[in-house]
Amino acid sequence: MEKSTPSSRSPNSKNEGGLASELKSVNLKRRTFLKNSLMAAGSLGALNCFLERDALADDEQKAAPLQFPKNFSDGSSLERMRVELLQALKKPVSERKWVMVIDQKKCVGCDSCTVSCNSENNLPPGVVYRPVPKQEAGTFPNMAWIFTPKPCMHCDQPPCVPVCPVKATWKREDGIVVIDYDICIGCRNCLASCPYNARTADFGDFFGRGTPEIMSYETRPNYEYSKDWVRKPGTEKSPIGNARKCTFCLHRIRVGMLPACVTTCLGGATYFGDYNSKHSLVHELIGSARVKRLKEELGTQPSVYYLV
């Protein structure tokens, strides 16, 4: 029989048959070699990792879409606080006491909480709910920064409430101090009375003022108090003209979500929960010998605690 020569073969015959066969053989040998090697070494965990990665690399494997967001990792403080929040929501409002704990030894001054708060509430220029003042401590060369995030303190004896002439601000049964934008007349008495400078006024400014166009992201609604609030240039509709402040993200709490500043804290320094639950994380932290509150001598009884 006449032997086949390279010139007598079809130019695509190897690509169609021989090459595919060789690749499959090489791939099979590679998998078999790695599998035997890993099993011989007792690395079953590594074997499973390899097999899963290799399977995902195959064209026939398609990634399943994520239908629901995953929970925080089991055992993390965020997951514990989320579960505790859901449990607290099952109780009557009068039986809850929302508090925040901030560990200053964990705070790195990254301002992630400030940024996330601004984004969550679509805050305009001049309105800040969670500043992070920075202070130098020590003497050279032994110096350090001290970071003190300062949301609204949601005081048990809030000095901002009695000075409001139209009763637009009050303290809820669960401890959160709120403002009714539809009643507020913008007198700013509450701003002057707050010893923590936790309130700012919305003068209707926009970051894009003076440019050819106010971008749409500045006029998107925010959802404070679970209501859509839209700020538009040239209007005086609430919240423009109102006093504004941190609400502990009340609109998120109502739907079982932690405040934005808590979930975005890079150092894991911010905790939130129901103090009335003796088994809650915040209740345990407030029992620490490290705990303090700002300006306690004023008798305002803040609901924000610091671990120093």
C-alpha positions as CSV (number, residue, x, y, z in Angstrom):
1,M,0.0,0.0,0.0
2,E,1.3,3.4,-0.9
3,K,2.2,5.5,2.1
4,S,0.5,8.8,2.5
5,T,2.8,11.8,2.0
6,P,2.3,15.3,3.4
7,S,1.4,16.6,-0.1
8,S,-1.3,14.0,-0.6
9,R,-3.1,14.8,2.7
10,S,-6.0,17.2,2.9
11,P,-4.8,20.5,4.3
12,N,-7.5,20.6,6.9
13,S,-7.5,16.9,7.9
14,K,-5.1,17.3,10.8
15,N,-7.0,20.4,12.1
16,E,-10.3,18.5,11.9
17,G,-9.2,15.3,13.5
18,G,-5.6,14.7,14.5
19,L,-5.1,18.0,16.3
20,A,-8.3,17.8,18.4
21,S,-7.4,14.2,19.3
22,E,-3.9,15.2,20.4
23,L,-5.3,18.2,22.5
24,K,-7.8,15.9,24.2
25,S,-5.1,13.4,25.0
26,V,-2.7,16.0,26.4
27,N,-5.5,17.6,28.5
28,L,-6.5,14.1,29.8
29,K,-2.9,13.3,30.7
30,R,-2.5,16.7,32.4
31,R,-5.6,16.2,34.5
32,T,-4.7,12.6,35.4
33,F,-1.1,13.6,36.3
34,L,-2.3,16.5,38.6
35,K,-5.0,14.4,40.2
36,N,-2.6,11.5,41.0
37,S,0.0,13.9,42.3
38,L,-2.4,15.8,44.6
39,M,-4.0,12.6,45.9
40,A,-0.6,11.1,46.6
41,A,0.3,14.2,48.6
42,G,-3.0,14.0,50.5
43,S,-4.0,17.4,49.3
44,L,-7.7,16.8,48.8
45,G,-8.6,20.4,49.4
46,A,-6.2,21.5,46.7
47,L,-7.6,18.8,44.4
48,N,-11.1,20.0,44.8
49,C,-10.0,23.6,44.1
50,F,-8.2,22.5,41.0
51,L,-11.1,20.5,39.7
52,E,-13.6,23.3,40.3
53,R,-11.3,25.8,38.5
54,D,-10.7,23.5,35.6
55,A,-14.4,22.8,35.3
56,L,-15.2,26.5,35.1
57,A,-12.6,26.9,32.4
58,D,-14.6,24.6,30.1
59,D,-16.7,26.4,27.5
60,E,-19.8,24.3,28.4
61,Q,-19.7,25.6,32.0
62,K,-21.7,28.8,32.4
63,A,-21.7,31.0,35.5
64,A,-25.1,31.1,37.2
65,P,-26.5,34.6,37.7
66,L,-26.7,35.8,41.3
67,Q,-30.4,36.0,42.0
68,F,-30.1,37.3,45.6
69,P,-27.2,39.0,47.4
70,K,-25.3,36.7,49.7
71,N,-25.3,37.2,53.5
72,F,-22.3,38.5,55.2
73,S,-19.8,35.8,56.3
74,D,-21.1,33.7,59.1
75,G,-19.6,34.7,62.4
76,S,-18.7,38.3,61.3
77,S,-19.8,41.2,63.4
78,L,-21.7,42.6,60.4
79,E,-23.7,39.4,60.1
80,R,-24.4,39.3,63.8
81,M,-25.6,42.9,63.8
82,R,-27.8,42.3,60.8
83,V,-29.5,39.4,62.5
84,E,-29.9,41.3,65.7
85,L,-31.4,44.2,63.8
86,L,-34.0,41.9,62.2
87,Q,-34.8,40.5,65.6
88,A,-35.2,44.0,67.1
89,L,-37.6,45.0,64.3
90,K,-40.0,42.3,65.5
91,K,-40.5,44.2,68.7
92,P,-42.7,47.3,69.2
93,V,-40.9,50.6,68.4
94,S,-41.1,51.6,72.1
95,E,-39.1,48.5,73.2
96,R,-36.1,49.3,70.9
97,K,-33.2,51.6,71.7
98,W,-31.0,52.2,68.7
99,V,-27.4,53.0,69.6
100,M,-24.0,53.3,67.8
101,V,-20.6,52.3,69.1
102,I,-17.4,53.6,67.5
103,D,-14.0,52.0,68.3
104,Q,-11.4,54.7,67.9
105,K,-8.6,52.2,68.0
106,K,-9.9,50.6,64.9
107,C,-10.8,53.8,63.0
108,V,-8.1,54.6,60.4
109,G,-9.5,57.9,59.3
110,C,-10.2,56.7,55.8
111,D,-13.5,58.7,55.5
112,S,-15.3,55.8,53.9
113,C,-18.2,56.4,56.3
114,T,-18.4,60.0,55.2
115,V,-18.3,59.1,51.5
116,S,-20.9,56.3,51.8
117,C,-23.2,58.6,53.9
118,N,-23.0,61.4,51.3
119,S,-23.8,58.9,48.5
120,E,-26.6,57.2,50.4
121,N,-28.3,60.4,51.2
122,N,-27.2,62.3,48.0
123,L,-26.0,65.2,50.1
124,P,-25.3,68.6,48.5
125,P,-22.4,71.0,49.2
126,G,-22.2,72.1,52.8
127,V,-24.3,69.3,54.2
128,V,-22.4,66.6,56.0
129,Y,-23.9,64.0,58.3
130,R,-20.8,62.2,59.4
131,P,-17.6,64.2,59.5
132,V,-14.4,62.6,60.9
133,P,-12.4,65.2,62.7
134,K,-8.7,64.4,63.1
135,Q,-6.5,65.4,66.0
136,E,-2.8,65.1,66.6
137,A,-1.8,63.5,69.9
138,G,1.5,63.0,71.7
139,T,4.8,64.8,71.3
140,F,7.5,64.3,68.6
141,P,8.6,61.7,67.7
142,N,5.9,59.7,69.6
143,M,2.9,61.2,67.8
144,A,-0.4,59.7,66.5
145,W,-3.6,60.7,64.9
146,I,-6.9,60.4,66.8
147,F,-10.0,60.0,64.5
148,T,-13.4,60.8,65.9
149,P,-16.3,60.1,63.6
150,K,-19.2,62.4,64.6
151,P,-22.7,61.5,63.4
152,C,-25.8,62.9,65.1
153,M,-25.6,61.8,68.7
154,H,-29.4,61.1,68.9
155,C,-29.3,62.3,72.5
156,D,-31.8,61.1,75.1
157,Q,-32.1,64.8,76.2
158,P,-31.6,66.5,72.8
159,P,-31.1,70.3,73.2
160,C,-32.2,70.8,69.5
161,V,-35.8,69.7,70.2
162,P,-37.1,72.3,72.6
163,V,-35.7,75.3,70.7
164,C,-37.7,74.5,67.5
165,P,-40.5,77.0,67.2
166,V,-42.7,74.8,65.0
167,K,-41.9,71.5,66.6
168,A,-40.4,70.1,63.4
169,T,-37.9,68.0,65.2
170,W,-38.5,65.4,68.0
171,K,-37.2,62.2,69.4
172,R,-38.8,58.9,68.4
173,E,-39.6,56.1,70.9
174,D,-36.7,54.1,69.6
175,G,-34.2,56.9,70.3
176,I,-33.8,58.4,66.8
177,V,-34.1,62.2,66.6
178,V,-35.9,63.1,63.4
179,I,-36.8,66.3,61.4
180,D,-40.1,66.8,59.5
181,Y,-38.9,68.6,56.4
182,D,-42.5,69.7,55.5
183,I,-42.8,71.5,58.8
184,C,-39.2,72.9,59.2
185,I,-39.0,76.6,58.4
186,G,-35.2,76.8,58.3
187,C,-34.8,79.1,61.3
188,R,-31.6,77.2,62.2
189,N,-32.2,77.4,66.0
190,C,-31.5,73.7,66.3
191,L,-28.1,74.2,64.5
192,A,-27.1,76.8,67.1
193,S,-28.3,74.7,70.1
194,C,-26.5,71.4,69.1
195,P,-23.2,71.1,71.1
196,Y,-21.9,68.5,68.7
197,N,-22.4,70.6,65.5
198,A,-24.4,67.6,64.1
199,R,-26.8,69.7,62.1
200,T,-26.2,71.6,58.9
201,A,-28.5,73.7,56.7
202,D,-29.4,73.0,53.1
203,F,-29.1,76.2,51.2
204,G,-30.0,74.7,47.8
205,D,-26.5,74.6,46.4
206,F,-25.2,72.1,43.8
207,F,-21.7,70.9,43.0
208,G,-22.4,71.7,39.3
209,R,-23.5,75.2,39.9
210,G,-21.7,77.6,37.5
211,T,-21.0,74.8,35.0
212,P,-23.0,74.3,31.7
213,E,-25.2,71.6,33.3
214,I,-26.3,70.2,36.7
215,M,-25.7,66.5,36.3
216,S,-28.5,64.0,36.8
217,Y,-26.8,62.3,39.8
218,E,-27.2,65.6,41.8
219,T,-31.0,65.6,41.2
220,R,-31.6,62.0,41.8
221,P,-33.9,61.4,44.9
222,N,-32.7,60.5,48.3
223,Y,-34.9,58.4,50.6
224,E,-34.6,59.9,54.0
225,Y,-37.5,59.0,56.3
226,S,-38.6,56.5,53.6
227,K,-39.8,59.2,51.3
228,D,-38.5,60.4,47.9
229,W,-36.9,63.8,48.2
230,V,-35.8,65.5,44.9
231,R,-33.7,68.6,44.9
232,K,-33.9,70.7,41.7
233,P,-32.0,74.0,40.9
234,G,-34.1,77.1,41.1
235,T,-36.6,75.6,43.6
236,E,-37.1,75.9,47.3
237,K,-38.9,72.6,47.8
238,S,-37.9,70.5,50.8
239,P,-35.3,69.5,51.8
240,I,-33.9,72.7,50.4
241,G,-34.1,75.4,53.1
242,N,-34.3,72.8,55.9
243,A,-32.0,71.8,58.7
244,R,-30.6,68.3,58.0
245,K,-28.7,65.7,59.9
246,C,-27.8,62.0,60.3
247,T,-30.9,59.8,60.8
248,F,-29.0,56.5,61.6
249,C,-30.2,55.6,58.1
250,L,-33.8,55.2,59.4
251,H,-35.0,54.3,55.9
252,R,-32.5,51.4,55.7
253,I,-33.3,50.2,59.3
254,R,-37.0,49.9,58.4
255,V,-36.2,47.4,55.7
256,G,-33.7,45.4,57.7
257,M,-30.5,47.0,56.6
258,L,-27.7,48.4,58.7
259,P,-26.7,52.1,58.3
260,A,-24.5,52.8,55.4
261,C,-21.6,53.9,57.5
262,V,-21.6,50.6,59.4
263,T,-21.4,48.4,56.3
264,T,-18.7,50.5,54.6
265,C,-16.3,51.0,57.6
266,L,-13.0,49.6,56.3
267,G,-11.6,49.2,59.8
268,G,-14.7,47.5,61.2
269,A,-14.9,50.3,63.8
270,T,-18.6,51.1,63.7
271,Y,-21.3,49.0,65.4
272,F,-25.0,49.5,65.5
273,G,-27.9,47.8,67.2
274,D,-30.6,47.6,69.9
275,Y,-29.3,48.4,73.3
276,N,-32.4,47.1,74.9
277,S,-31.4,43.6,73.9
278,K,-29.0,42.4,76.6
279,H,-27.5,39.9,74.2
280,S,-26.8,42.4,71.4
281,L,-23.2,43.2,70.3
282,V,-23.7,46.9,71.1
283,H,-25.0,46.1,74.6
284,E,-21.9,44.1,75.3
285,L,-19.5,46.7,73.9
286,I,-21.1,49.5,76.0
287,G,-20.3,47.4,79.1
288,S,-16.6,47.8,78.3
289,A,-14.3,49.8,80.6
290,R,-13.1,51.6,77.5
291,V,-16.4,53.3,76.8
292,K,-17.1,57.0,76.9
293,R,-19.5,59.6,75.4
294,L,-18.8,63.1,74.2
295,K,-19.6,66.0,76.5
296,E,-21.4,63.9,79.0
297,E,-21.1,66.7,81.5
298,L,-23.8,68.6,79.5
299,G,-26.4,65.9,80.4
300,T,-27.5,65.3,76.8
301,Q,-27.0,61.5,77.2
302,P,-25.9,60.7,73.6
303,S,-26.8,57.4,72.0
304,V,-23.3,57.3,70.3
305,Y,-20.6,55.7,72.4
306,Y,-16.8,55.6,71.8
307,L,-14.3,52.9,72.7
308,V,-11.0,54.7,73.5
